[in-house]
């Protein structure tokens, strides 16, 4: 009897702060059932993220250069079925509204419990 290995949920994490990026990556990879690839900028994400390699994108709103809001718009135009979730430190209603208008499926605060991040993904 062969045991099938369940598919991992492939997470693309776009976060410019190295400590947060590496911490979230570690948490996601250790959770079981997830695999995380990281990008430090929107530009890096735009050149690499695609539905063949990512099941969901966890996007920071405030990024250097291109914002996460603009990156969300461009990714959503390219891959409308690819879920994008915003991850932000602040409850800035205007930024969150813009991100949702640009195709994000939801948002989570960075300070939320680890379980909440994994459940949201």
BELPEHU-V511863 format. One record per residue. N is the residue number from 1. RES is the residue in one small letter. SS is DSSP state (H for helix, E for strand, L for the rest). PSI is psi in degrees with one decimal (none if undefined). OMEGA is omega in radians with two decimals (999 if undefined). Layout:
# BELPEHU-V511863
[[N & RES & SS & PSI & OMEGA] [N & RES & SS & PSI & OMEGA]]
This chain:
# BELPEHU-V511863
[[1 & x & L & 120.4 & -3.14] [2 & x & L & 141.6 & 3.14] [3 & x & L & 129.0 & 3.12] [4 & x & L & 137.0 & 3.07] [5 & x & L & 124.9 & 3.14] [6 & x & L & 149.2 & 3.09] [7 & x & L & 140.5 & 3.04] [8 & x & L & 143.8 & 3.00] [9 & x & E & 118.2 & -3.10] [10 & x & E & 115.4 & -3.11] [11 & x & E & 129.4 & 2.99] [12 & x & E & 115.3 & -3.11] [13 & x & E & 123.3 & 3.12] [14 & x & E & 107.1 & -3.04] [15 & x & L & 126.7 & -3.08] [16 & x & L & -25.8 & 3.14] [17 & x & L & 116.3 & -3.02] [18 & x & H & -43.0 & -3.11] [19 & x & H & -43.0 & 3.11] [20 & x & H & -44.8 & -3.13] [21 & x & H & -50.1 & -3.09] [22 & x & H & -35.6 & 3.11] [23 & x & H & -47.6 & 3.11] [24 & x & H & -39.7 & 3.11] [25 & x & H & -45.1 & 3.13] [26 & x & H & -47.9 & -3.13] [27 & x & H & -46.3 & -3.12] [28 & x & H & -46.8 & -3.11] [29 & x & H & -31.1 & -3.12] [30 & x & H & -14.7 & -3.03] [31 & x & L & -23.6 & -3.06] [32 & x & L & 126.4 & -3.14] [33 & x & L & -1.4 & -3.10] [34 & x & E & 152.3 & 2.99] [35 & x & E & 135.8 & -3.02] [36 & x & E & 132.4 & 3.00] [37 & x & E & 140.7 & -3.06] [38 & x & E & 153.4 & 3.07] [39 & x & E & 138.5 & -3.09] [40 & x & L & -17.0 & -3.12] [41 & x & L & 160.8 & 3.06] [42 & x & H & -38.5 & -3.12] [43 & x & H & -41.7 & 3.07] [44 & x & H & -44.2 & -3.13] [45 & x & H & -43.8 & -3.13] [46 & x & H & -31.9 & -3.11] [47 & x & H & -12.8 & -3.03] [48 & x & H & -29.8 & -3.05] [49 & x & L & 131.6 & 3.05] [50 & x & L & 158.5 & -3.07] [51 & x & L & -19.3 & 3.11] [52 & x & L & -23.9 & -3.09] [53 & x & L & -9.4 & -3.09] [54 & x & L & 133.5 & 3.07] [55 & x & L & -26.4 & -3.12] [56 & x & E & 148.9 & 3.09] [57 & x & E & 130.9 & 3.04] [58 & x & E & 108.0 & -2.93] [59 & x & E & 126.0 & 2.99] [60 & x & E & 143.9 & 3.12] [61 & x & L & -47.9 & -3.07] [62 & x & L & 103.5 & 3.12] [63 & x & L & 154.1 & 3.06] [64 & x & L & 150.0 & -3.09] [65 & x & L & -125.6 & 3.12] [66 & x & L & 135.9 & 3.14] [67 & x & L & 161.1 & 3.05] [68 & x & H & -28.9 & 3.11] [69 & x & H & -45.7 & 3.12] [70 & x & H & -40.8 & 3.11] [71 & x & H & -39.8 & 3.09] [72 & x & H & -44.9 & 3.13] [73 & x & H & -47.8 & -3.09] [74 & x & H & -43.0 & 3.10] [75 & x & H & -40.6 & 3.14] [76 & x & H & -36.8 & 3.09] [77 & x & H & -41.2 & -3.13] [78 & x & H & -43.5 & -3.01] [79 & x & L & 76.3 & -3.05] [80 & x & L & -24.6 & -3.12] [81 & x & L & -8.4 & -3.13] [82 & x & L & 115.5 & -3.13] [83 & x & E & 134.0 & 3.09] [84 & x & E & 127.3 & 3.10] [85 & x & E & 130.6 & 3.14] [86 & x & E & 141.9 & 3.10] [87 & x & E & 116.9 & -3.02] [88 & x & E & 155.6 & 3.11] [89 & x & L & -18.0 & -3.02] [90 & x & L & 150.0 & 3.04] [91 & x & L & 68.5 & -3.14] [92 & x & L & 99.4 & -3.04] [93 & x & H & -40.6 & -3.10] [94 & x & H & -46.6 & 3.13] [95 & x & H & -42.3 & 3.13] [96 & x & H & -42.9 & 3.10] [97 & x & H & -44.0 & 3.12] [98 & x & H & -43.4 & -3.14] [99 & x & H & -43.9 & 3.12] [100 & x & H & -38.4 & 3.10] [101 & x & H & -27.4 & -3.13] [102 & x & L & 3.9 & 3.04] [103 & x & L & -4.9 & 3.10] [104 & x & L & 146.1 & -3.12] [105 & x & L & -14.0 & -3.14] [106 & x & E & -173.0 & 3.10] [107 & x & E & 159.2 & 3.07] [108 & x & E & 145.4 & 3.09] [109 & x & E & 140.5 & -3.13] [110 & x & L & -31.5 & -3.09] [111 & x & L & -0.5 & 3.12] [112 & x & L & 155.5 & 3.12] [113 & x & L & 150.0 & -3.14] [114 & x & H & -43.5 & -3.13] [115 & x & H & -36.9 & 3.13] [116 & x & H & -39.0 & 3.09] [117 & x & H & -48.7 & -3.09] [118 & x & H & -40.3 & 3.10] [119 & x & H & -40.6 & -3.14] [120 & x & H & -38.6 & 3.12] [121 & x & L & none & 999]]
